[in-house]
Structure formats: C-alpha cells, structure tokens
Amino acid sequence: MEFRKVFKDLRIDLLDQEDLKSEPAKEKWRPFCLQFDGVVEDFNYGTLLRLDCRKEYTEENTIFATRIQFFAIEIARNREGYNSVVYNSGRNVSVGTEEINST
C-alpha cells in the first residue's frame, strides 16, 4: 500500500491528532502499518512526530506515533515540499554563521 493512495486527503503539513488517534483513524492506519511487520525493524515502536511541520519539536507540537506513521508522514512531507521550510531555515542559519565566521 502506498501512503498517498490510502491517505489521499490527510493534511500532513498541519496534522490533527484525531487523524492518527481516533478509532476510525486507527482502523485505517492498522493495515497500513502492519504491512511493514518484518520489513522495517521495530515498525510499531513509538516515536515523536511534529504536528506542524513548520515548527520545532516542542511539547505542544508533538504527538506520540508509531515509527511507520513517522516515516510515512515525514517522507510525504519531504516529497511534497513541506519540509523545505525547515531545510531553508537551517541553510539560512548556516549561511549567517559562515558570514560571521569569515569576517
């Protein structure tokens, strides 16, 4: 199962906890996650996932999700360009640091 075929309407830039934790959501996520049993080590272990991909990891901006949910959402965020905000902000900090160091 491909992530976007199963979750075509899931808003991944700003996640709603209900889209991961409600009973209907769990029923949809379960078969998707189980396909990775034996393929991805510790596929069902928990990890922190940012709700808003434009913001840092904070207590208010994280949810506990399975490793497969994390991988699927973060890969989709990368493919769809949502994480470019984070990438570009990191590059701007690096460029600013290089300019300070070179003066």
C-alpha positions in Angstrom: 0.0 0.0 0.0 1.3 3.4 -1.0 0.8 6.1 1.7 -0.9 8.7 -0.5 -3.2 6.1 -2.1 -4.5 5.2 1.4 -4.4 8.6 3.0 -5.0 10.9 -0.1 -6.9 13.5 1.9 -4.7 13.6 5.0 -3.3 17.0 5.7 0.3 16.4 6.5 1.6 20.0 6.9 -0.5 20.5 10.0 -1.7 17.2 11.4 -4.8 16.8 13.5 -4.3 14.3 16.4 -7.7 12.8 15.5 -6.3 11.7 12.1 -3.9 9.5 14.0 -5.5 8.5 17.3 -9.3 8.3 16.8 -10.9 4.9 16.5 -11.7 5.3 12.7 -8.2 6.6 12.1 -6.7 3.6 13.9 -8.8 1.2 11.8 -7.3 2.9 8.7 -3.7 3.1 10.0 -3.6 -0.5 11.3 -3.5 -2.4 7.9 -1.1 0.2 6.5 1.3 -0.2 9.4 1.1 -4.0 9.6 2.3 -4.4 6.0 5.8 -3.3 7.4 5.9 -6.1 10.0 9.1 -8.0 9.3 10.2 -5.4 6.7 11.0 -2.4 9.0 12.7 -3.2 12.3 10.6 -2.1 15.3 7.9 -0.8 12.9 5.4 -0.3 15.7 7.7 1.3 18.2 6.7 4.8 19.3 8.4 8.0 18.3 7.7 11.7 18.4 6.1 13.3 15.4 5.7 17.1 14.8 2.1 18.1 14.3 3.0 21.3 12.4 6.0 20.7 10.1 6.9 24.4 10.1 7.7 24.4 13.8 10.3 22.8 16.0 9.8 19.8 18.3 8.1 21.2 21.4 5.7 19.6 23.9 2.8 21.4 22.2 3.8 20.5 18.7 4.5 16.7 19.1 2.4 13.6 19.3 3.5 10.1 20.0 3.1 8.0 16.8 4.4 4.7 15.5 7.7 4.6 13.7 5.8 3.7 10.4 3.5 6.7 10.8 6.5 8.9 11.4 8.4 7.5 8.3 5.3 7.7 6.1 4.3 11.3 7.1 7.9 12.7 7.0 8.7 11.1 3.7 5.5 12.5 2.3 6.3 15.9 3.7 9.7 15.8 2.0 8.3 14.6 -1.3 5.5 17.3 -1.3 7.9 20.1 -0.2 6.5 20.8 3.2 9.9 20.3 5.0 11.6 22.8 2.7 10.7 25.5 5.3 12.8 23.6 7.9 15.6 22.9 5.3 15.8 26.5 4.2 15.7 27.9 7.7 18.7 25.6 8.6 20.5 26.8 5.5 19.9 30.5 6.4 21.4 29.9 9.8 24.4 28.2 8.3 25.0 30.9 5.8 24.7 33.6 8.5 27.2 31.7 10.7 29.6 31.4 7.7 29.4 35.1 7.1 30.0 35.9 10.8 33.0 33.5 10.9 34.5 34.9 7.7 34.6 38.5 8.9 
